[in-house]
Amino acid sequence: MSGVPLPVIIGATMIVLGVILGVYIAIKASTNSNRDKDRLD
């Protein structure tokens, strides 16, 4: 029972990668918007 089904591993990996990418894109978007505001000012 120690073996985990492959679909479970793939699903968990995709969820983790999705969360990491979401946070990374959100931070990158916020920094880009802040830079644009500084340029406009």
Secondary structure as the mmCIF struct_conf table of DSSP 4:
data_model
#
loop_
_struct_conf.conf_type_id
_struct_conf.id
_struct_conf.beg_label_comp_id
_struct_conf.beg_label_asym_id
_struct_conf.beg_label_seq_id
_struct_conf.end_label_comp_id
_struct_conf.end_label_asym_id
_struct_conf.end_label_seq_id
HELX_LH_PP_P HELX_LH_PP_P1 GLY A 3 PRO A 5
HELX_RH_AL_P HELX_RH_AL_P1 LEU A 6 LEU A 40
#
